[in-house]
Amino acid sequence: MANIPASPATSALQTTGNTSLASIATNTGNIPAKGSATSANSTPVVIASDQGAVPVSQAANTSGGASTYAAVGGTGNALLTNTAVAVKASAGNLYGVNFVNPSTISAAYVQVFDATSVTLGTTVPKLSFWVPAGGAYDKEFVGEEKISFATGIMFAATSTATGSTAPAAGILANIVYK
């Protein structure tokens, strides 16, 4: 059996490599840290296709969400009429509205203004929603559909789309904004 001559690469590896277990134990630069880390600094995990359900828990977000305004009469906020109501006195977004017209005689309009002060019949509304007699209007503005207001969000109910006359009955309103 012939001896295999040592090549320069073999001897270089032998002389520059790890010479003891102690040097291996300190060469940990490529081992990921234990515990929580950002996605970019974590080792990816693959769940096997035959893995059972993985339990996940979620805590309710109790702050930072949308706000609501309810014009329900009684001990709540007054029903909407021809007196403009400031729902939000600064810039914001409208995410949803629900209006109910208790009058079975005539339709009403809910005017929405991007303002903090309104003169009904003069100030042009940003939106005007028609609410049929004895009926309702309901709309959610989700995602990019949200309606943005630069100054404030005000509401009033009238008998015409841009007028100042009160409707036959106050309008019940639920408003979601932020």
N, C-alpha and C positions, 0 to 999 in steps of 0.2 A: 504494500500500500504506500502510495507516494504522499509525501508531506505537501500540504497546500501552503504556498508561500503567503505571508501576511501582506496585504495591500496597504498602501498609505491610508485609505479611508478606514480600514478596520483598526489600524493602530491609532488613528486620530480619535475615533469613537471611544476606544478603550482608555485613552489618556485624558479626554476632555469630558467624558460622561460622568454620571453620578458614581462616586467611589464608595458611598456608604448609604445605609438606610436613613441616617440622620439628614443627609443632603436631600434625599427624596422627600422627607417629611416637611422640609421648609420650602420646597418648590411647589407652592399651591396657587400660583397666579391664574391658572386656567380653571380652577375649581370654583363653581358659583357659591356665593354666600348662602347660608341657611336663613330661613325666615322670609318675611315679606319683602318684596322689591317691586320696582316698576316693571311694566310689561317688557320693556327693552332690556332689563337686567335680570330677567327670570328665565329659567329653563322651561321650554315648552312642555306641556303635558298632553298626551293623547289618551283619550278614554276609549277603551276597547269597545267594539260594537256589541259584544255580549255582556257589557257592564249593566247592572241594574240601575234604577233611577238614582241620581245623585241629589241628596237633599240640599235645598237652597232656602235660606231665610232672608226676608226683606223687612226692614223696619219702615214704618210710616214716616213720611216727611211732614213734620209738624210746623215748619216755617218756610217762608220763601215762595209759597204757592200763590195762586190767584186770590183776589178778594171778591167779596160779593156784596151786592146792595139789593135789598128787598123792599119794594114799595108795596106793602100789603095792607096798609090801613090799620085800624084798631090801635094796639099798643106799639106797632112797628112804625116804619116810615110811612108818611101819608101816601095815598095813591097818587099816581102821576096825573097832573092837571096842567092848566096853562100858567103855572108858576114854575120856572126853570129850576131844576135841582142839580147842584154840583155833586156828582158821584165821586169824582177825583179832581182835586184842585191843582194838579200838575200833569205833566206829560205822562202818557200811559198807553195801554193797549186794551182793546175790547175783545173778549174771547167768546162771549155768548150772551144772548138775550132771550127772554121769554115774556110775552105780554098777553094779558087776558083782558078783553073788553066785556064787562058785565052788562053793558047796554044792549038790549035786543032791538033797539030802535034805529041806531045809527052807528056807522063805522067811525073810527078815530085814527089819528096819526100820532106816532111817537117820533118826535124830532130829537136828533142827537147832534150836539154841537162840540166843536173843538175850540173851547173857550172857557174862561172863568167868569164871564159876565155876558148876559144875553138879553136882548130886547126882542121879544117874540113879535113876529110879523116884519121885523127889520133885519135881524141877524139871520144870515143864510145858514140852514143846517148842513152839517156834513152828510148826514143820513136822515131819511124819513121813512119810517116803517108804517105800512097800512095794517090796521087791525080790524077785521070785519066785525060787524054787529053781532054780539053773542058769540064771538069766536076768539081765536088766539093766533099769535105769531111766535114761532120758536126758531132760533137760528144759532148754531155754534160756528165760530170762526176758528178753525183748528190750524195748527202749523203756520204756514205763510199766509193763510187767509185772515189772520188777526188784523184788526183795524187799528192803526196807530194814530195817536192824537199828540200833537206837539205842545199844546197849551194846557188843556184840561178836558174832562169829560162831563158834559151836562146833558140832562134829559128834560123834556116837557111833553105833555100830551095836549093835542089840539084837535079841532074839528076838520082842519085842512092840512095839507102837507107842509105848508110854510106859513100858516096863519098864526093868530094869537087868541082865537076864541076857544074857550074850554070845550072839551068833548061832552057828550050827554052824560057820561059817568066817568069817574076817575079810573085810570088804567092800572091794573095790578101788574107789577113788573119785578122780574128777577134778572139781575145784571151781573155778569162775571167779567172782571177787569183786573188789570195789574198795572 
